[in-house]
C-alpha cells in the first residue's frame, strides 16, 4: 500500500486498459468541470466590472454621455461574455479530444 501511495503516477507499473479507462474518464471529467467553473468565474467578474462601470457612467453630467457610456459598457460586457463562451466551448472540446487522448496514451504507455 505505501509503495503504491508513494509511487503512484503514470509510470507506476503496467496498468490494464480498464484501469486506464477509469483514470482517463475521471481526468476528463475534472478537466471539463474546472474549465466550466473558470468560465463561470470569468463571467461573474465581467458582470461585476459592468456594474461598477454603469455606476461610474451615472456620474457623467451630460445625459447623452451617460447613455453612450452605459451602451458601451453593455456592449463590452456582451462581447467579453461571448468570447468567454467561445473559449469555454473550445477548452471543453479539448478535454474530450487532445487531453483525453494524451491521458489515455500516458496511462497505457507511460510518459516518454
Buried (B, 14 or more C-beta within 10 A) or exposed (E): EEEEEEEEEBEEEEBEEEEBBEBBEEBBEEBBEEBBEBBEEBBEEBEEBBEEBBEEBEEBEEEEEBEEBBEEBBEBBEEBBEEBEEBBEEBBEBBEEEBBEEBBBBBBEBEE
